[in-house]
Amino acid sequence: MDAPTSPYGQFPLPMSLHILLVEDDKPLQRQLVEQLSQYGHEVATADDGPGALAIVGLHAFDIIILDWMIPSIDGITVLRQLREGGMHVPVLMLTALGQVYDKVEGFNAGADDYVVKPVDPMELNARLHALLRARRINEQPSDTISAGDIVISPSRLRAWRSGRPLILSQTEFKLLLELSRNAGSVVTRPMLIERIWGHDFMPTTNIVDAHIRHLRVKLLEHGDDPISTQRGMGYLLRA
């Protein structure tokens, strides 16, 4: 059987997904994390609405599993804020509410799928991959930037290497994006500082080198080091 493809059709779709699970029921949260981990997925968790909004601002996810009835800010409000903020990551709503009007409200808010508790882990895993396949069909390939085996989607804030998702911080993503846009050419440290932190930023430490080190560690998980240090100048990403 052929392997599923990535959102851009260039690499096999990774069986391991980076998932954000937003669920305040601790026993259920632990159960779902264990079940999803058995399928090879990496799962981050949040217990309430503010926690969910905070973590999506720091990390990139393949899919978000979002409970409807969470504290402080309910799931529907969180979902609306994510969509209004331009985030297009697939969202699967997880809830005990099974009435038709509840499902319609979820879909109108921007949900991609809807599962009523309790959910079978095999079905949940299948639905997650189905969401990514559907997203692949609707994705615009022209949005991507490629540099060797690295593929980046600026609009989705997502990056892959050899078909595997790269779990990057916002700063690491911006660094990789700048290096990819200039693949094969040297990007100087002053250029990176101005484009990522702004021309008014006055670094007091070797902040660029530190973030490049962190980025290298993550890139090395899926291949050799594609970043070449140009002593006294900056960095070059091999095309």
Secondary structure, DSSP 8 states (H G I E B T S, - for coil): ----B-TTSSSB--SS-EEEEE---HHHHHHHHHHHHHTT-EEEEESSHHHHHHHHTTB--SEEEEESS-SSS-HHHHHHHHHHTT----EEEEES---HHHHHHHHHHT-SEEEESS--HHHHHHHHHHHHHHHHHHS-GGG-EEETTEEEETTTTEEEETTEE---BHHHHHHHHHHHHTTTSEEEHHHHHHHHT-TT---SS-HHHHHHHHHHHHHGGGSS--EEEETTTEEEE--
